[in-house]
Amino acid sequence: MHRIRPSSKSSFHSSFKSVKHASIAAGLVLCSTLAFAFSLSDISNQDATSGLKAALEKGADVAVSKLGVENGFLNNDKVKIQLPGPLQQAMPLLKMTGQGQKLDDLVVSMNRAAESAVPLAKPLLLNAVKSMSVTDAKNILSGGDTSVTDFFRQKTSAPLGEKFLPIVKKITDKNGLSAKYNATMGQVSKTGLVSGEQATVEGYVTQRSLDGLFFMIGEEEKAIRRDPVGAGSAIIGKVFGALK
């Protein structure tokens, strides 16, 4: 009988172990792939709603923490509130009449007003999730890159505007140019030559504050959709990962 030499036995066992380990590794990869290969139809309504709520909470936290602080608006070129159109157009003339510093101060005060108002948004944003039916959740999830943000903007813009306006007015009224602008625009707005939101500084700033807030929430939603696992939440990873 032909005997296998010791070196051949060693080579045979080594090859067998390699094949065995490769098979185990392949099996683990397959199991892992199957475990995470969810589609939206595999996600329950309850999980979909929980994922949306978690995404909203994260978006609200990020937006408020970035905007609701000193210079949160002023130093962020994406959301910084500039002068209303009519004032922007009149800027050269106003600077010639010595109003330059007041214009600069008004820009600062408008952005400070937004920074002061934004923290009020968080509880209203979180409460808005209660108005969402579980049957709507999957439709909202699959509606586009900012469909979650769009839903909450629709639900919260009006009450947020009511909350923001008095805080914004209190701050912007301290600038004398604001009162002059309001008096002038109050007359001009009757002719329909300017939009309603530009009729007063506080109305303009309130709208720009809301725009900035939802822009930042939308940016966070896009980031979550790009990298659900990176959001650091199991339910967000599961629900938004199913949309991939």
C-alpha positions in Angstrom: 0.0 0.0 0.0 1.2 3.5 -0.9 1.7 5.5 2.3 1.2 9.2 2.5 4.4 10.8 3.5 4.3 13.1 6.6 4.9 16.2 4.5 2.0 15.2 2.3 -0.3 14.6 5.3 0.5 18.1 6.6 -0.1 19.6 3.2 -3.5 17.7 2.9 -4.7 18.9 6.3 -3.6 22.4 5.7 -5.5 22.5 2.4 -8.6 21.0 4.1 -8.5 23.6 6.8 -8.2 26.4 4.3 -11.2 25.2 2.4 -13.2 24.7 5.6 -12.3 28.2 6.8 -13.2 29.7 3.4 -16.5 28.0 3.5 -17.3 29.2 7.0 -16.3 32.8 6.0 -18.5 32.6 2.9 -21.4 31.4 4.9 -21.0 34.2 7.4 -20.9 36.8 4.7 -24.0 35.3 3.1 -25.9 35.2 6.4 -24.8 38.8 7.1 -26.0 39.9 3.6 -29.4 38.2 4.1 -29.8 39.7 7.5 -29.4 43.2 6.3 -31.0 42.8 2.9 -34.3 44.5 4.0 -36.6 46.2 1.5 -39.1 48.8 2.5 -41.9 46.1 2.2 -40.1 44.1 5.0 -40.3 47.0 7.4 -43.4 47.1 9.6 -45.5 50.3 9.9 -44.4 50.6 13.5 -40.7 50.4 12.6 -41.2 52.9 9.7 -42.8 55.3 12.1 -40.1 54.8 14.7 -37.4 55.4 12.1 -39.1 58.6 11.0 -39.4 59.8 14.5 -35.7 59.0 15.2 -34.7 60.8 12.0 -36.7 63.9 12.9 -35.3 64.0 16.4 -31.8 63.8 15.0 -32.5 66.4 12.4 -34.1 68.7 14.9 -31.2 68.3 17.3 -28.6 69.0 14.7 -30.4 72.0 13.2 -31.1 73.6 16.5 -27.7 73.0 18.0 -26.0 74.5 14.9 -28.4 77.5 14.4 -29.7 78.3 17.8 -26.4 79.6 19.1 -24.5 82.9 18.7 -23.3 83.2 15.1 -25.3 80.1 14.1 -27.0 82.1 11.3 -24.5 85.0 11.0 -21.5 82.9 10.2 -23.2 80.3 8.1 -23.3 81.5 4.5 -25.9 78.9 3.6 -28.5 80.4 5.9 -27.3 83.9 6.8 -30.1 86.4 6.6 -29.2 89.3 4.3 -31.1 92.6 4.1 -34.6 92.5 2.5 -34.5 93.2 -1.2 -35.6 96.9 -1.1 -33.0 97.7 1.5 -30.4 95.8 -0.4 -31.1 97.9 -3.5 -31.1 101.1 -1.6 -27.9 100.3 0.3 -25.5 102.5 -1.8 -27.8 105.6 -1.3 -28.3 104.8 2.4 -24.5 104.5 2.9 -24.0 107.8 1.2 -26.4 109.4 3.8 -24.4 107.9 6.7 -26.7 104.9 7.3 -24.0 102.3 6.6 -23.4 101.3 10.2 -27.1 101.0 10.8 -27.4 98.7 7.9 -24.6 96.5 9.2 -26.1 96.5 12.7 -29.5 95.6 11.2 -28.0 92.5 9.5 -26.5 91.4 12.8 -29.7 92.0 14.7 -31.7 90.0 12.1 -29.4 87.0 12.4 -29.4 87.3 16.2 -33.2 87.3 16.2 -33.2 84.1 14.2 -30.6 82.5 16.5 -32.8 83.4 19.5 -36.0 82.1 17.9 -34.8 78.7 16.6 -34.6 76.8 19.9 -38.4 77.2 20.2 -38.8 75.0 17.2 -37.6 71.7 18.8 -40.7 70.8 20.9 -43.0 71.7 18.0 -41.1 69.6 15.6 -41.1 66.6 17.9 -44.8 67.0 18.6 -45.5 67.0 14.9 -44.7 63.4 14.6 -47.9 62.6 16.5 -50.0 63.9 13.6 -48.5 61.4 11.2 -50.5 58.2 10.7 -48.6 54.9 10.6 -50.0 54.2 7.1 -48.4 57.5 5.9 -44.9 56.6 7.1 -43.7 54.4 4.2 -45.0 56.9 1.6 -43.2 59.7 3.4 -40.0 57.6 3.6 -40.0 56.8 -0.1 -41.0 60.3 -1.3 -37.6 61.8 -2.0 -34.4 63.1 -0.4 -36.2 65.6 1.8 -39.7 64.1 2.0 -39.5 63.8 5.8 -38.4 67.4 6.1 -41.1 68.5 3.7 -43.8 66.7 5.7 -42.7 68.4 9.0 -42.3 71.8 7.3 -45.9 71.5 6.1 -47.1 70.6 9.6 -45.1 73.1 11.6 -44.4 76.2 9.5 -47.5 78.1 10.6 -47.2 77.5 14.4 -43.5 78.1 14.3 -44.0 81.4 12.5 -46.3 82.5 15.3 -43.8 81.5 17.9 -40.9 83.1 16.1 -42.4 86.5 15.2 -42.7 88.2 18.6 -39.1 87.2 19.5 -37.8 88.4 16.2 -39.7 91.7 16.5 -38.5 92.4 20.0 -34.9 92.2 18.7 -35.2 93.9 15.3 -37.2 96.8 16.8 -34.1 97.9 18.6 -32.6 99.0 15.3 -34.0 102.4 14.2 -33.7 101.5 10.6 -36.1 98.6 11.1 -38.9 100.9 12.2 -38.3 103.3 9.2 -38.3 100.3 6.8 -41.6 99.0 8.2 -43.2 102.5 7.9 -42.2 102.8 4.3 -42.9 99.3 3.3 -46.3 99.4 5.0 -47.3 102.0 2.4 -45.5 100.3 -0.5 -47.0 96.9 0.2 -50.5 98.3 -0.4 -49.5 98.8 -4.1 -48.5 95.1 -4.4 -45.0 96.0 -5.4 -43.4 94.0 -2.6 -44.2 90.6 -1.2 -46.1 90.3 2.1 -43.1 88.8 3.9 -41.0 91.8 3.0 -43.6 94.3 4.3 -41.9 94.2 7.7 -38.4 93.3 8.9 -39.8 90.9 11.5 -41.9 89.1 8.9 -39.0 88.8 6.6 -36.6 87.5 9.3 -39.2 85.1 10.6 -39.6 83.5 7.1 -35.8 83.4 6.5 -35.4 81.8 10.0 -37.8 79.0 9.0 -36.1 78.6 5.7 -32.8 78.2 7.4 -34.1 75.8 10.0 -35.7 73.5 7.4 -32.7 73.7 5.1 -30.5 72.4 7.9 -33.0 69.6 8.8 -33.1 68.7 5.1 -29.3 68.5 5.0 -29.3 66.1 7.9 -32.0 64.0 6.3 -29.9 63.8 3.1 -26.9 62.7 5.2 -29.0 60.0 6.9 -30.3 58.7 3.6 -26.7 58.6 2.2 -25.3 56.7 5.2 -28.1 55.3 7.4 -25.6 53.3 9.6 -23.5 56.3 10.2 -26.5 58.0 11.9 -25.7 56.0 14.9 -29.2 54.6 15.5 -30.2 51.0 14.9 -33.8 51.9 13.9 -32.6 54.6 11.5 -30.1 52.2 10.0 -32.8 49.6 9.6 -35.5 51.8 8.1 -33.4 54.1 5.9 -31.1 51.2 5.0 -34.1 49.5 3.5 -34.5 52.3 1.0 -31.1 51.6 -0.6 
